[in-house]
Amino acid sequence: MKAVVYEKPFNVAVRDVEDPQIQHPNDVLVRVTSTAICGSDLHMYEGRTAAESGIVFGHENLGVVEEVGSGVTSLTQGDRVVMPFNVACGFCKNCLAGKTGFCLTVNPGFAGGAYGYVAMGPFTGGQAERLRVPYADFNCLKLPPGDEFETDFVLLADIFPTGYHGCELAQVSPGESVAVFGAGPVGLMAAYSALLRGASKVFVVDGVPERLTKAREIGAIPIDFTQGDPAEQITEQTGGEGTDKGVDAVGYQAQAHDASHEEPAVVLNALVETVRPTGMLGVPGLYVPADPGGPDEHAKHGQLLVSIGRMFEKGQQMGTGQCNVKRYNRQLRDLIIAGRAKPSFVVSHELPLEQAPQAYEKFDKRVEGYTKVVLHPGHALAA
């Protein structure tokens, strides 16, 4: 089958790779119809992880079941399904507690597994024509047949639940004010989710004009960090109080306010200043224990200089960690079906799988309006 294969930093290629096979009675094989490029894929693409040549990328996957293992009971050939990026067993201590992003079974020695991602287990990615899904009864979410809501539903694999998870970590409640740092796909989903949850005012901080325009279009208040300290800008617009809640949708490759260099802790520290005393911070933005491209030795080992003293002084709380997609994806699916949510507003490009190398390059450089790319294996779509 054709698949997007990592070759070296800033270089991926569409190659012929071995077709997936049923390996366990609980597996299904899915013909992939949509698979998205994620901002976290760019960490590997840029050589900022320990990813080795040959890995097949892709953890945001939707398709149609083609083959069903003998132990699968809830799925049949032809079912349309979307898979959480988390690969989970469904029966370990963490899965039973709803923390499927930290499954203790699928990736021995590490809490959590995912498709096509470094250190997240032996699971081939879905930026390919087919995908093996283990523990399929648990990991597949059924969708209505056909192709309606295709670009909405594929976002249920990761970024829509992850944005919502950021709001859950911060416990965003109706009527509250929220500051979201980062207007990439996850940041826009966090802002969108805050509005769905009834936030009265949502600020979105970024330095890319196109992204800030998207934020304004969904009813958020754009804050351009290149025009001045974002914490000060937001404090001025909240009567000097700051926001009730804050979400970090950027992670460890955060840019300094003058956009001249990376400053890994800048968003965390800005949120501490932006959120009012006793407020809460949600951090779904990715932080890693090892970053080969970190700007200093501490950052290379995941050690950041965070203003914990200021945070303590303000009595703030922080929730962190990757999204437990299954906790949210069913309800978010039903919001889409009901017409209450349309997350595909973030999708800027739909392309055939063969154009993945060019899409990675343009998405990485944030050019030509590239905000979120959905690849369609087997389709020759116009750019």
C-alpha positions, 0 to 999 in steps of 0.5 A: 500500500501507499503510505507517508514515510519519514525519511529524515528531518524536513523530508517525508515521501509517499512509498510502497510499504507492506500491507497491514494484516490481522494480527489478533482476533480483536483487530480490524483492518480499515480502508482509510478515507481521510487522515489529517496532518497534525501539528505534533507530526511536525515535531517529528518532521522537523527532527525534534524527536527521536523518530527514526527513518521509516516510521509511517506517520498519521494518528488522525484516521477515519475510514471503512472497515474492510476486514474483521478479526474473529474476536470482534463483536460490534463491528462489521465489514463496511462500517464507517469508523473514526479512531482516537489517536490513543491506542487503548486496551479498554480494561487496564486501570487507567482505561477503566478510569476513562484515562485512555491516553495513558493505557498501561497495556498497549505500550509496555513500559510507557503509559500510552500508545498512538498510531504512527508516533515515536515512542508510542508503541508499534502501531503503524500510522494511518497516513496510508491506504489501510490501517490495522486497529487493535482492540477494535471494539473499544477503539473504533467509534462508529459513524453514519454511513456515507461521506457526510461530515467527513472533514468534521468527523476526522477531527474527532480523532484528535484535535477537536477532543484535544481542544475540548480536553484543554477546556476540561483540564481548566474546568471552563464553565458557562459565563467565564472568560478564557485565554487560549494561547495558540491559534493553530488547529488545537488552539482554535478547537480549544477556543471553539470548545470554550464557546460551546461550553458557554464561555462569555469571552474567549481571547486567542493569542497568536502572531499569525494574521490568518490564524487570528482572523479564524479566531475572530470568525468564530467569535473569539477576541484575537490578541496579536503577541507581536504587538505587545505583551499578551498578558498585559493586552488581556488584563487591560480588556478584563478590567485589570483582573485577568481571565478566569481560565487559560489554555496552553495550546502551543507546547514546547516550541513556543516563540518569544513575544518578538517571534525571534526565537524559541522560548519553551516556557513563555506560554506557561509563564504568560498564562500564569500572568494572564489568569486571575488569582485562584484561576485554572490552567489547562495544558494540552499543548505538547511537552516532551522529556527530551527535545534534541533541538531545544534552545538550551541544555535544560530544554533539551531534557524537558526542564523549563523555567516556569514561574512556580512561585508566581503561580503559587502566590496566585493560588492557581491550579494546572491540569496537564496531559494528552487527551483521553479522546474516548472520554469526549468523542461520542458526544462531540460526534453527536454535536456534529450530527445535530448541527451544533458543531462544525469543527471543519472550519479549521481545515484549509486544504484537502489533498490526495495522499500523493501530495503529502510531502508538499503539504508537510513543507507548506504546513511547517512553513505556515504558508499559503494559508495552510492551517489544517490539511486532510489527506484522502488516500485513493482520491485525486482531489484538487488542491 
